[in-house]
């Protein structure tokens, strides 16, 4: 049964003019089912049964729904959701939500948060997870489209992800949720790329969840570790930032060991702000990665103004006025590069240090290292390297020391494979004895506590400058490889300097 609500014509033109508002009111004949009248009963009660007023309120509500939500259906969903909000949920105004979204860029959503969003009894497959993600977008009123497509390659557990339809910050936010959720399955983000309004990336199986988390930090959570440090020591970082900005970043950060060496007048081996760059490098680190690490560390610690990388060559803009300081800086950087197996020639001007990569020297040294423990390195290998360098007009003196340091590290590495990497002074003596067997050399070792006294009373290569450079390089390279910065070398006498013997001490710091 229908109840009719009728409005009689005010005049022949179906229009009446109000004397108060001067507005035109159009009256029409409408019909409403009882169920609709039932729905607007609260409005009828509000207006003491005035159906016209109740209808006008209904139209105003519909206008709001169409204006802000596009359609009545979406408005109904939101109102229903608001009515069912629990204590652990909140409604946030859009401007405030946009601010929160912008302030969380580069951060990772923690697992305990995701556990409250995705019910494991419901999200049991990739398709179910995709559906849950789409529901999140609907709840946020984001017109986003997500596609999670399992890799169809045999034996692959990877997933290809496509996100589109929203701006870049929202795409990255959604990618962060997906990446964080997939870490527990050891799926890491790789091959991330953007095209117009589309973000694409792959989720690939990693060896562990920790490895997958590192991929997540690299691609999404680039500020995560920074914020954790800021929050753990806010007073320290607030003070440090204030000091740096007040001096226009003309402050050089240094490691405590670096400063300690300066106090005692020694040339430090490391210049980086948090730890020695050498310790971050390994034999399989690519040249570009080494150079980028050096650039980042040196520029961030303000040791230099800027490092330009062209292919595998470096131009270092230092800003120092003293050429003695520039010379020492050059030696430190060459030492750092050499620690990762890289050989460079150099040229210094008042403004820059130019380093040219010499991969052919590296290759030759690697070839000659094969002789260590097989032949006398001070015989054929040394003469072969000397001729190689001279034929190419390369500074033989410096590269002979490099060759020696590489031999020293080589000896230590081989010893560690057999006896472990915990070093004592006795271990150091035993490791170097195998390289000390030069025909005609008379030498002794005297170990007491944390110190070793090494003496050479007679040496057939004492007058061979290049051989002596290799010998000294071996000692220094082995010592630093075994003890890092926890040992000191004191040179007392040298046969090559006219003394009656070579005499050095190695002191291991406790």
Secondary structure, 3 states (H helix, E strand, C coil): CEEEECCCCCCCCCEEECCCCCCEEECCCEEEEHHHHHHCHHHHHHCCCCHHHHHHHHHHHHHHHHHHHCCHHHHHHHHHHHHCCCCCCCCCCHHHHHHHHHHCCCCCCCHHHHHHHCCCCCCCCHHHHHHHHHHHHHHCCCCCEEEEEECCCCCCCCEEEEEECCCHHHHHHHHHHHHHHHHCCCEEEEEEEEECCEEEEEEEECCCHHHHHHHHHHHCCCCHHHHHHHHHCHHHHHHHHHHHHHCCCCCCCCCHHHHHHHHCCCCCCCCCCCCCHHHHCCCCCCHHHHHHHHHHHHHHCCCCCEEEEECCEEEEECCCCCHHHHHHHHHHHHHHHHHCCCCEEEEECCCEEEEEECHHHHHHHHHHHCCECCECHHHHHHHHHHHHHHHCCCCHHHHHHHHHHHHHHHHHHHHHHHHCCCCCHHHHHHHHHCCCCCCCCEEEEEEECCEEEEEEEECCCCCCHHHHHHHHHHHHHHHHHHHCCCEEEEEEECHHHCCCCEEEEEEECC
